[in-house]
Amino acid sequence: MSVITQLPTFYISTPHTCSYFAEREASTVFVDPQNPADTVTYNYLIRVGFRRSGDLVYRPQCYDCNDCVSVRLPVAEFEPRRSQKRIARRNQDLEVNILPGEFRHEHFDLYKNYQQDRHPESSMNDDNPDHYEDFLFYRGIDTELVEFRLHGRLLCVAVMDLVADGLSAVYTFYDTAYAKRGLGVNAILWQVEEARKRGKPHVYLGYWIKHHEKMHYKIQYSPVEGFIDKKWRLIDRDLFR
């Protein structure tokens, strides 16, 4: 593993309305966009709770809230729940292809349909391909796209970064007509098994927010670790049911 020799320059945003709780204010610390983090730097930053959105490498740093917790799955200890095993079996008929992280029209069409169905009011519901690329890809990181197909039909795409100590699940989008398959869950289970095959100890899932319903799913995997008080600690999911 390469060693970081110099930390990048960081900035902190002015307070702004929280994306998850409209009644709260949020602040974000981020890497200088004019000097973006390279692969070695990002490998270090993701281990101390940072995340990326496109080429913006950031971490929440709010003055009176610490609800956003970076979480990851320890691959060697991971045990799928019974419901997750059923989802994996349900999707055994899917063909999986791993592709380089670059724009493809078929993927973009699936992404647009997913956003229109699941997030119609979001700024992500956008038919501009440049915005799609800016959101998912980052020139300083090795990124792969994982396709899941049923008899040739594209059902799901998982975007994942390759980092020194694992895989980082960047984003997943799918054909919502097949939502009963649990395609999002299946994509995470697949990434855990892929990390195991590659000898990688972790799968990073981004931020879990304990009081936010849409982010609750991230502690439905067990065991799960959170970066809390500057240290990775096991999270007892039973406390948050």
DRENPA-3360 file (N, C-alpha, C; in nm, 2 decimals, always signed):
BEGIN
1 = MSVITQLP = +0.08/-0.12/+0.00/+0.00/+0.00/+0.00/+0.09/+0.12/+0.00 ~ +0.06/+0.22/-0.09/+0.14/+0.34/-0.10/+0.11/+0.43/+0.02 ~ +0.21/+0.51/+0.06/+0.20/+0.59/+0.18/+0.18/+0.74/+0.13 ~ +0.08/+0.80/+0.19/+0.06/+0.94/+0.16/+0.17/+1.03/+0.22 ~ +0.23/+1.12/+0.14/+0.34/+1.20/+0.19/+0.30/+1.34/+0.23 ~ +0.18/+1.39/+0.17/+0.14/+1.52/+0.20/-0.01/+1.53/+0.19 ~ -0.08/+1.58/+0.29/-0.22/+1.60/+0.29/-0.26/+1.71/+0.20 ~ -0.37/+1.70/+0.13/-0.42/+1.81/+0.04/-0.47/+1.93/+0.13;
9 = TFYISTPH = -0.50/+2.04/+0.06/-0.56/+2.15/+0.12/-0.71/+2.13/+0.14 ~ -0.76/+2.16/+0.26/-0.90/+2.14/+0.29/-0.97/+2.28/+0.31 ~ -1.10/+2.28/+0.27/-1.18/+2.40/+0.30/-1.31/+2.35/+0.37 ~ -1.38/+2.44/+0.44/-1.51/+2.41/+0.50/-1.61/+2.50/+0.44 ~ -1.73/+2.45/+0.41/-1.83/+2.53/+0.35/-1.90/+2.62/+0.45 ~ -1.96/+2.72/+0.41/-2.05/+2.80/+0.49/-2.17/+2.71/+0.53 ~ -2.23/+2.74/+0.64/-2.35/+2.66/+0.68/-2.46/+2.67/+0.57 ~ -2.53/+2.56/+0.54/-2.63/+2.55/+0.44/-2.74/+2.46/+0.49;
17 = TCSYFAER = -2.85/+2.46/+0.43/-2.96/+2.37/+0.47/-2.92/+2.23/+0.45 ~ -2.94/+2.14/+0.55/-2.91/+2.00/+0.54/-2.99/+1.93/+0.43 ~ -2.93/+1.84/+0.36/-2.99/+1.77/+0.25/-3.09/+1.67/+0.30 ~ -3.07/+1.63/+0.43/-3.15/+1.52/+0.49/-3.26/+1.57/+0.59 ~ -3.23/+1.68/+0.65/-3.32/+1.73/+0.75/-3.33/+1.88/+0.73 ~ -3.44/+1.92/+0.67/-3.46/+2.06/+0.62/-3.45/+2.16/+0.73 ~ -3.48/+2.12/+0.86/-3.48/+2.21/+0.97/-3.34/+2.23/+1.03 ~ -3.24/+2.16/+0.97/-3.10/+2.17/+1.03/-3.01/+2.24/+0.93;
25 = EASTVFVD = -2.90/+2.29/+0.99/-2.79/+2.35/+0.90/-2.68/+2.25/+0.90 ~ -2.61/+2.25/+0.79/-2.50/+2.15/+0.77/-2.38/+2.23/+0.72 ~ -2.26/+2.17/+0.75/-2.13/+2.22/+0.69/-2.05/+2.10/+0.64 ~ -1.97/+2.12/+0.55/-1.89/+2.01/+0.48/-1.75/+2.06/+0.47 ~ -1.66/+1.97/+0.51/-1.51/+1.99/+0.48/-1.48/+1.91/+0.35 ~ -1.41/+1.98/+0.26/-1.38/+1.92/+0.13/-1.24/+1.95/+0.09 ~ -1.19/+1.86/+0.00/-1.06/+1.88/-0.06/-1.06/+1.99/-0.17 ~ -0.96/+2.07/-0.17/-0.95/+2.18/-0.27/-0.98/+2.13/-0.41;
33 = PQNPADTV = -1.09/+2.17/-0.47/-1.12/+2.12/-0.61/-1.02/+2.16/-0.71 ~ -0.94/+2.26/-0.69/-0.83/+2.29/-0.78/-0.71/+2.20/-0.78 ~ -0.71/+2.13/-0.67/-0.60/+2.03/-0.65/-0.66/+1.90/-0.60 ~ -0.73/+1.83/-0.68/-0.81/+1.71/-0.63/-0.72/+1.60/-0.58 ~ -0.78/+1.52/-0.50/-0.70/+1.41/-0.44/-0.67/+1.30/-0.54 ~ -0.54/+1.25/-0.54/-0.51/+1.14/-0.63/-0.54/+1.01/-0.56 ~ -0.51/+0.90/-0.63/-0.55/+0.77/-0.57/-0.50/+0.74/-0.44 ~ -0.37/+0.77/-0.41/-0.31/+0.75/-0.28/-0.37/+0.83/-0.18;
41 = TYNYLIRV = -0.40/+0.95/-0.20/-0.46/+1.04/-0.10/-0.61/+0.99/-0.07 ~ -0.68/+0.96/-0.18/-0.82/+0.91/-0.16/-0.82/+0.78/-0.08 ~ -0.72/+0.69/-0.10/-0.72/+0.57/-0.02/-0.70/+0.60/+0.12 ~ -0.63/+0.70/+0.16/-0.62/+0.74/+0.30/-0.75/+0.81/+0.35 ~ -0.80/+0.90/+0.27/-0.92/+0.98/+0.32/-1.04/+0.89/+0.34 ~ -1.06/+0.79/+0.25/-1.18/+0.71/+0.27/-1.17/+0.63/+0.40 ~ -1.05/+0.61/+0.45/-1.03/+0.53/+0.58/-1.05/+0.62/+0.70 ~ -1.06/+0.75/+0.68/-1.09/+0.85/+0.79/-1.22/+0.92/+0.77;
49 = GFRRSGDL = -1.32/+0.85/+0.70/-1.45/+0.89/+0.69/-1.49/+0.98/+0.58 ~ -1.40/+1.00/+0.48/-1.44/+1.08/+0.36/-1.51/+1.00/+0.26 ~ -1.57/+1.07/+0.16/-1.65/+1.01/+0.06/-1.63/+1.10/-0.07 ~ -1.67/+1.05/-0.18/-1.67/+1.14/-0.30/-1.80/+1.14/-0.37 ~ -1.83/+1.26/-0.43/-1.94/+1.27/-0.52/-1.88/+1.33/-0.64 ~ -1.87/+1.25/-0.75/-1.79/+1.30/-0.86/-1.65/+1.32/-0.82 ~ -1.59/+1.44/-0.85/-1.45/+1.46/-0.80/-1.45/+1.55/-0.68 ~ -1.56/+1.57/-0.61/-1.56/+1.64/-0.48/-1.54/+1.53/-0.37;
57 = VYRPQCYD = -1.43/+1.54/-0.30/-1.40/+1.46/-0.19/-1.43/+1.53/-0.06 ~ -1.52/+1.48/+0.02/-1.58/+1.56/+0.13/-1.61/+1.47/+0.25 ~ -1.64/+1.54/+0.36/-1.69/+1.47/+0.48/-1.78/+1.57/+0.56 ~ -1.90/+1.53/+0.60/-1.98/+1.62/+0.68/-1.91/+1.67/+0.81 ~ -1.92/+1.80/+0.84/-1.85/+1.85/+0.96/-1.95/+1.96/+1.02 ~ -2.06/+1.92/+1.07/-2.16/+2.01/+1.12/-2.13/+2.05/+1.27 ~ -2.17/+2.17/+1.30/-2.13/+2.23/+1.43/-2.21/+2.16/+1.55 ~ -2.33/+2.12/+1.53/-2.41/+2.07/+1.64/-2.48/+1.94/+1.60;
65 = CNDCVSVR = -2.42/+1.86/+1.51/-2.48/+1.73/+1.47/-2.37/+1.64/+1.42 ~ -2.37/+1.52/+1.46/-2.28/+1.42/+1.41/-2.35/+1.29/+1.36 ~ -2.47/+1.31/+1.31/-2.55/+1.20/+1.27/-2.50/+1.12/+1.15 ~ -2.43/+1.19/+1.06/-2.37/+1.12/+0.94/-2.25/+1.04/+0.98 ~ -2.26/+0.91/+0.96/-2.15/+0.82/+1.00/-2.11/+0.74/+0.88 ~ -1.98/+0.75/+0.85/-1.92/+0.67/+0.74/-1.92/+0.52/+0.79 ~ -1.98/+0.43/+0.70/-1.99/+0.29/+0.74/-1.92/+0.20/+0.63 ~ -1.88/+0.08/+0.68/-1.82/-0.01/+0.59/-1.85/-0.15/+0.64;
73 = LPVAEFEP = -1.85/-0.25/+0.55/-1.87/-0.39/+0.59/-1.74/-0.46/+0.60 ~ -1.70/-0.53/+0.71/-1.58/-0.61/+0.72/-1.61/-0.75/+0.65 ~ -1.55/-0.77/+0.54/-1.58/-0.88/+0.45/-1.57/-1.02/+0.51 ~ -1.46/-1.04/+0.58/-1.43/-1.17/+0.64/-1.54/-1.21/+0.74 ~ -1.60/-1.11/+0.81/-1.70/-1.15/+0.92/-1.84/-1.13/+0.87 ~ -1.86/-1.09/+0.74/-1.99/-1.06/+0.69/-2.08/-1.19/+0.69 ~ -2.20/-1.18/+0.74/-2.30/-1.28/+0.73/-2.43/-1.23/+0.68 ~ -2.48/-1.27/+0.56/-2.60/-1.22/+0.51/-2.72/-1.27/+0.60;
81 = RRSQKRIA = -2.82/-1.18/+0.61/-2.94/-1.22/+0.68/-3.02/-1.32/+0.59 ~ -3.12/-1.38/+0.65/-3.20/-1.48/+0.58/-3.27/-1.41/+0.46 ~ -3.32/-1.29/+0.48/-3.39/-1.22/+0.37/-3.29/-1.18/+0.26 ~ -3.17/-1.15/+0.30/-3.06/-1.12/+0.20/-3.02/-1.24/+0.12 ~ -3.02/-1.36/+0.19/-2.99/-1.48/+0.12/-3.10/-1.51/+0.01 ~ -3.22/-1.48/+0.05/-3.33/-1.51/-0.05/-3.31/-1.42/-0.17 ~ -3.28/-1.29/-0.15/-3.25/-1.20/-0.26/-3.14/-1.25/-0.35 ~ -3.03/-1.29/-0.29/-2.92/-1.34/-0.37/-2.96/-1.46/-0.45;
89 = RRNQDLEV = -3.04/-1.55/-0.40/-3.09/-1.67/-0.47/-3.19/-1.62/-0.59 ~ -3.27/-1.52/-0.56/-3.36/-1.47/-0.66/-3.29/-1.42/-0.78 ~ -3.17/-1.37/-0.76/-3.10/-1.30/-0.87/-2.99/-1.39/-0.92 ~ -2.99/-1.52/-0.90/-2.88/-1.60/-0.95/-2.89/-1.62/-1.10 ~ -3.00/-1.58/-1.16/-3.02/-1.60/-1.30/-2.96/-1.47/-1.38 ~ -2.91/-1.38/-1.31/-2.86/-1.26/-1.37/-2.71/-1.28/-1.42 ~ -2.69/-1.23/-1.54/-2.55/-1.22/-1.60/-2.48/-1.10/-1.54 ~ -2.36/-1.11/-1.50/-2.28/-1.00/-1.44/-2.16/-0.97/-1.53;
97 = NILPGEFR = -2.15/-0.84/-1.56/-2.04/-0.80/-1.64/-1.97/-0.68/-1.57 ~ -1.84/-0.68/-1.57/-1.76/-0.58/-1.51/-1.69/-0.50/-1.62 ~ -1.72/-0.36/-1.62/-1.67/-0.28/-1.73/-1.59/-0.16/-1.67 ~ -1.51/-0.10/-1.75/-1.44/+0.02/-1.70/-1.54/+0.14/-1.67 ~ -1.50/+0.22/-1.59/-1.59/+0.33/-1.55/-1.59/+0.45/-1.65 ~ -1.67/+0.44/-1.74/-1.69/+0.54/-1.85/-1.83/+0.54/-1.90 ~ -1.86/+0.65/-1.97/-2.00/+0.68/-2.01/-2.05/+0.57/-2.11 ~ -2.17/+0.53/-2.09/-2.24/+0.44/-2.19/-2.38/+0.48/-2.20;
105 = HEHFDLYK = -2.43/+0.50/-2.32/-2.57/+0.55/-2.34/-2.67/+0.46/-2.28 ~ -2.66/+0.33/-2.28/-2.75/+0.24/-2.23/-2.76/+0.26/-2.07 ~ -2.65/+0.28/-2.01/-2.65/+0.30/-1.87/-2.72/+0.43/-1.83 ~ -2.69/+0.53/-1.91/-2.75/+0.67/-1.89/-2.90/+0.66/-1.90 ~ -2.95/+0.59/-2.00/-3.09/+0.58/-2.01/-3.16/+0.51/-1.89 ~ -3.09/+0.41/-1.84/-3.14/+0.34/-1.72/-3.14/+0.43/-1.60 ~ -3.03/+0.51/-1.59/-3.02/+0.61/-1.48/-3.13/+0.71/-1.49 ~ -3.15/+0.76/-1.60/-3.26/+0.87/-1.62/-3.40/+0.81/-1.57;
113 = NYQQDRHP = -3.43/+0.69/-1.62/-3.56/+0.63/-1.58/-3.56/+0.60/-1.43 ~ -3.45/+0.56/-1.37/-3.45/+0.54/-1.23/-3.48/+0.67/-1.15 ~ -3.41/+0.78/-1.19/-3.43/+0.90/-1.12/-3.57/+0.96/-1.14 ~ -3.63/+0.94/-1.26/-3.76/+0.99/-1.28/-3.86/+0.92/-1.20 ~ -3.84/+0.79/-1.18/-3.93/+0.71/-1.10/-3.91/+0.72/-0.95 ~ -3.79/+0.73/-0.90/-3.76/+0.72/-0.76/-3.73/+0.86/-0.70 ~ -3.68/+0.95/-0.78/-3.64/+1.08/-0.73/-3.68/+1.20/-0.82 ~ -3.81/+1.20/-0.85/-3.86/+1.30/-0.95/-3.84/+1.44/-0.91;
121 = ESSMNDDN = -3.83/+1.48/-0.78/-3.81/+1.61/-0.74/-3.67/+1.65/-0.72 ~ -3.58/+1.55/-0.73/-3.44/+1.57/-0.70/-3.37/+1.64/-0.82 ~ -3.26/+1.72/-0.79/-3.18/+1.77/-0.89/-3.11/+1.67/-0.97 ~ -3.10/+1.54/-0.92/-3.04/+1.43/-0.99/-3.13/+1.39/-1.11 ~ -3.26/+1.42/-1.11/-3.35/+1.39/-1.22/-3.32/+1.49/-1.33 ~ -3.22/+1.45/-1.41/-3.16/+1.55/-1.51/-3.12/+1.47/-1.63 ~ -3.15/+1.52/-1.75/-3.12/+1.44/-1.87/-2.99/+1.49/-1.94 ~ -2.91/+1.56/-1.86/-2.78/+1.61/-1.91/-2.67/+1.51/-1.89;
129 = PDHYEDFL = -2.62/+1.45/-1.99/-2.52/+1.34/-1.97/-2.39/+1.39/-1.90 ~ -2.36/+1.52/-1.92/-2.24/+1.57/-1.85/-2.26/+1.57/-1.70 ~ -2.38/+1.60/-1.65/-2.41/+1.60/-1.51/-2.40/+1.45/-1.45 ~ -2.44/+1.36/-1.53/-2.43/+1.22/-1.49/-2.29/+1.18/-1.48 ~ -2.20/+1.21/-1.57/-2.06/+1.18/-1.56/-1.99/+1.25/-1.45 ~ -2.03/+1.38/-1.43/-1.97/+1.46/-1.32/-2.01/+1.40/-1.18 ~ -2.12/+1.34/-1.17/-2.17/+1.28/-1.05/-2.10/+1.14/-1.01 ~ -2.08/+1.06/-1.12/-2.04/+0.92/-1.09/-1.89/+0.90/-1.11;
137 = FYRGIDTE = -1.82/+0.98/-1.19/-1.68/+0.95/-1.22/-1.59/+1.05/-1.17 ~ -1.46/+1.00/-1.15/-1.36/+1.09/-1.10/-1.23/+1.04/-1.16 ~ -1.16/+1.13/-1.22/-1.04/+1.09/-1.30/-0.93/+1.04/-1.21 ~ -0.93/+1.07/-1.08/-0.82/+1.03/-0.99/-0.84/+0.89/-0.93 ~ -0.95/+0.83/-0.96/-0.99/+0.70/-0.89/-1.02/+0.59/-1.00 ~ -0.98/+0.47/-0.97/-1.01/+0.36/-1.05/-1.16/+0.32/-1.02 ~ -1.24/+0.33/-1.12/-1.39/+0.30/-1.10/-1.43/+0.19/-1.20 ~ -1.51/+0.10/-1.15/-1.57/+0.00/-1.24/-1.72/+0.01/-1.24;
145 = LVEFRLHG = -1.78/-0.04/-1.34/-1.93/-0.05/-1.35/-1.97/-0.19/-1.36 ~ -2.06/-0.23/-1.28/-2.10/-0.37/-1.27/-2.24/-0.38/-1.33 ~ -2.26/-0.45/-1.44/-2.39/-0.47/-1.50/-2.45/-0.59/-1.45 ~ -2.58/-0.59/-1.43/-2.66/-0.71/-1.40/-2.77/-0.72/-1.51 ~ -2.77/-0.83/-1.59/-2.86/-0.84/-1.70/-2.94/-0.97/-1.69 ~ -3.06/-0.96/-1.74/-3.15/-1.08/-1.75/-3.18/-1.10/-1.89 ~ -3.13/-1.21/-1.95/-3.15/-1.25/-2.09/-3.11/-1.13/-2.18 ~ -3.00/-1.06/-2.14/-2.96/-0.95/-2.22/-3.01/-0.82/-2.18;
153 = RLLCVAVM = -3.12/-0.81/-2.11/-3.18/-0.68/-2.07/-3.11/-0.63/-1.95 ~ -3.07/-0.50/-1.96/-3.00/-0.44/-1.85/-3.09/-0.40/-1.74 ~ -3.07/-0.46/-1.62/-3.16/-0.44/-1.51/-3.10/-0.35/-1.40 ~ -2.97/-0.35/-1.39/-2.90/-0.28/-1.28/-2.76/-0.25/-1.31 ~ -2.71/-0.13/-1.26/-2.57/-0.09/-1.27/-2.53/-0.05/-1.14 ~ -2.42/-0.11/-1.09/-2.35/-0.07/-0.96/-2.22/+0.00/-1.00 ~ -2.20/+0.12/-0.95/-2.08/+0.20/-0.97/-1.99/+0.17/-0.84 ~ -1.87/+0.13/-0.86/-1.78/+0.10/-0.75/-1.64/+0.15/-0.77;
161 = DLVADGLS = -1.58/+0.21/-0.67/-1.44/+0.25/-0.67/-1.36/+0.14/-0.62 ~ -1.24/+0.13/-0.67/-1.14/+0.03/-0.62/-1.04/+0.11/-0.53 ~ -1.04/+0.08/-0.40/-0.95/+0.15/-0.31/-0.86/+0.05/-0.25 ~ -0.76/+0.09/-0.18/-0.65/+0.00/-0.14/-0.70/-0.11/-0.05 ~ -0.79/-0.08/+0.04/-0.84/-0.18/+0.14/-0.98/-0.23/+0.11 ~ -1.03/-0.21/-0.01/-1.16/-0.26/-0.03/-1.23/-0.20/-0.16 ~ -1.36/-0.22/-0.17/-1.44/-0.16/-0.27/-1.53/-0.06/-0.21 ~ -1.56/+0.05/-0.28/-1.64/+0.15/-0.23/-1.77/+0.16/-0.32;
169 = AVYTFYDT = -1.88/+0.13/-0.27/-2.01/+0.14/-0.34/-2.05/+0.28/-0.36 ~ -2.03/+0.33/-0.48/-2.06/+0.47/-0.51/-2.20/+0.50/-0.53 ~ -2.27/+0.42/-0.62/-2.41/+0.44/-0.65/-2.46/+0.32/-0.72 ~ -2.59/+0.29/-0.71/-2.65/+0.19/-0.78/-2.79/+0.24/-0.83 ~ -2.82/+0.20/-0.96/-2.95/+0.24/-1.01/-3.00/+0.12/-1.10 ~ -3.13/+0.11/-1.11/-3.18/-0.01/-1.17/-3.32/+0.01/-1.23 ~ -3.37/-0.09/-1.30/-3.50/-0.08/-1.36/-3.60/-0.11/-1.26 ~ -3.68/+0.00/-1.22/-3.77/-0.01/-1.11/-3.89/-0.11/-1.14;
177 = AYAKRGLG = -3.91/-0.15/-1.26/-4.01/-0.25/-1.29/-3.97/-0.38/-1.23 ~ -3.85/-0.40/-1.20/-3.80/-0.52/-1.14/-3.76/-0.50/-0.99 ~ -3.83/-0.41/-0.93/-3.79/-0.37/-0.79/-3.81/-0.49/-0.69 ~ -3.90/-0.58/-0.72/-3.92/-0.69/-0.63/-3.81/-0.79/-0.62 ~ -3.72/-0.77/-0.71/-3.60/-0.86/-0.71/-3.50/-0.81/-0.60 ~ -3.51/-0.69/-0.55/-3.42/-0.64/-0.45/-3.28/-0.62/-0.51 ~ -3.28/-0.55/-0.63/-3.16/-0.53/-0.71/-3.05/-0.45/-0.63 ~ -3.10/-0.35/-0.55/-3.00/-0.27/-0.48/-2.93/-0.36/-0.37;
185 = VNAILWQV = -3.00/-0.43/-0.30/-2.95/-0.52/-0.20/-2.86/-0.63/-0.27 ~ -2.90/-0.68/-0.38/-2.82/-0.78/-0.45/-2.69/-0.72/-0.49 ~ -2.69/-0.60/-0.54/-2.56/-0.53/-0.58/-2.46/-0.52/-0.46 ~ -2.51/-0.49/-0.35/-2.42/-0.48/-0.23/-2.37/-0.62/-0.19 ~ -2.46/-0.72/-0.19/-2.41/-0.86/-0.16/-2.31/-0.90/-0.26 ~ -2.33/-0.87/-0.39/-2.23/-0.91/-0.49/-2.10/-0.84/-0.47 ~ -2.10/-0.71/-0.43/-1.98/-0.64/-0.40/-1.90/-0.70/-0.29 ~ -1.97/-0.75/-0.19/-1.91/-0.81/-0.07/-1.83/-0.94/-0.12;
193 = EEARKRGK = -1.90/-1.02/-0.20/-1.84/-1.14/-0.25/-1.72/-1.11/-0.35 ~ -1.74/-1.00/-0.42/-1.63/-0.97/-0.51/-1.51/-0.92/-0.44 ~ -1.53/-0.84/-0.33/-1.42/-0.80/-0.25/-1.35/-0.92/-0.18 ~ -1.43/-1.02/-0.15/-1.37/-1.14/-0.09/-1.28/-1.21/-0.19 ~ -1.33/-1.22/-0.31/-1.25/-1.29/-0.42/-1.12/-1.21/-0.45 ~ -1.13/-1.08/-0.44/-1.01/-1.00/-0.47/-0.92/-0.98/-0.34 ~ -0.95/-1.04/-0.23/-0.87/-1.03/-0.11/-0.88/-0.89/-0.05 ~ -0.99/-0.82/-0.07/-1.01/-0.69/-0.01/-1.09/-0.70/+0.12;
201 = PHVYLGYW = -1.05/-0.63/+0.23/-1.11/-0.66/+0.36/-1.24/-0.58/+0.38 ~ -1.27/-0.48/+0.30/-1.39/-0.39/+0.33/-1.47/-0.36/+0.21 ~ -1.60/-0.33/+0.23/-1.68/-0.27/+0.13/-1.74/-0.14/+0.20 ~ -1.71/-0.03/+0.15/-1.75/+0.10/+0.20/-1.89/+0.14/+0.14 ~ -1.98/+0.18/+0.23/-2.12/+0.21/+0.19/-2.15/+0.36/+0.19 ~ -2.06/+0.44/+0.23/-2.09/+0.58/+0.24/-2.15/+0.62/+0.38 ~ -2.24/+0.71/+0.38/-2.29/+0.76/+0.51/-2.42/+0.70/+0.55 ~ -2.42/+0.65/+0.68/-2.55/+0.61/+0.74/-2.59/+0.72/+0.83;
209 = IKHHEKMH = -2.72/+0.75/+0.83/-2.78/+0.85/+0.92/-2.89/+0.79/+1.00 ~ -2.86/+0.78/+1.13/-2.94/+0.69/+1.22/-3.08/+0.73/+1.23 ~ -3.12/+0.86/+1.21/-3.25/+0.90/+1.23/-3.32/+0.93/+1.09 ~ -3.26/+0.88/+0.98/-3.32/+0.91/+0.85/-3.36/+0.77/+0.79 ~ -3.49/+0.76/+0.76/-3.55/+0.64/+0.71/-3.48/+0.58/+0.58 ~ -3.45/+0.67/+0.49/-3.39/+0.63/+0.36/-3.25/+0.58/+0.38 ~ -3.18/+0.61/+0.48/-3.04/+0.57/+0.50/-3.03/+0.45/+0.60 ~ -3.15/+0.41/+0.65/-3.15/+0.30/+0.76/-3.10/+0.17/+0.70;
217 = YKIQYSPV = -3.12/+0.15/+0.57/-3.08/+0.02/+0.51/-2.93/-0.02/+0.53 ~ -2.85/+0.08/+0.55/-2.71/+0.05/+0.56/-2.66/-0.03/+0.68 ~ -2.75/-0.03/+0.79/-2.71/-0.11/+0.90/-2.80/-0.24/+0.90 ~ -2.86/-0.27/+0.79/-2.93/-0.40/+0.78/-2.83/-0.51/+0.73 ~ -2.70/-0.47/+0.72/-2.60/-0.57/+0.69/-2.51/-0.59/+0.82 ~ -2.47/-0.71/+0.84/-2.40/-0.74/+0.96/-2.28/-0.83/+0.94 ~ -2.17/-0.80/+1.02/-2.16/-0.68/+1.10/-2.13/-0.56/+1.01 ~ -2.15/-0.44/+1.07/-2.12/-0.31/+1.00/-2.04/-0.23/+1.10;
225 = EGFIDKKW = -1.94/-0.16/+1.04/-1.85/-0.07/+1.12/-1.88/+0.08/+1.09 ~ -1.87/+0.16/+1.19/-1.89/+0.31/+1.17/-1.76/+0.38/+1.21 ~ -1.73/+0.49/+1.14/-1.61/+0.57/+1.18/-1.66/+0.67/+1.28 ~ -1.65/+0.64/+1.41/-1.70/+0.72/+1.52/-1.59/+0.76/+1.61 ~ -1.58/+0.89/+1.64/-1.48/+0.94/+1.73/-1.34/+0.90/+1.68 ~ -1.32/+0.92/+1.55/-1.19/+0.90/+1.48/-1.14/+0.75/+1.49 ~ -1.24/+0.66/+1.50/-1.20/+0.52/+1.50/-1.31/+0.43/+1.44 ~ -1.28/+0.33/+1.37/-1.38/+0.23/+1.32/-1.42/+0.14/+1.44;
233 = RLIDRDLF = -1.56/+0.14/+1.46/-1.62/+0.07/+1.57/-1.74/-0.01/+1.51 ~ -1.76/-0.13/+1.57/-1.88/-0.21/+1.53/-2.00/-0.13/+1.58 ~ -2.10/-0.13/+1.49/-2.23/-0.07/+1.53/-2.33/-0.18/+1.56 ~ -2.39/-0.16/+1.68/-2.50/-0.26/+1.72/-2.63/-0.22/+1.66 ~ -2.67/-0.29/+1.55/-2.79/-0.25/+1.48/-2.91/-0.27/+1.56 ~ -2.91/-0.35/+1.66/-3.03/-0.38/+1.74/-3.07/-0.25/+1.82 ~ -2.98/-0.16/+1.84/-3.01/-0.03/+1.91/-3.09/+0.06/+1.82 ~ -3.10/+0.03/+1.69/-3.16/+0.13/+1.60/-3.27/+0.07/+1.52;
241 = R = -3.33/-0.04/+1.56/-3.44/-0.10/+1.50/-3.57/-0.02/+1.51;
% end
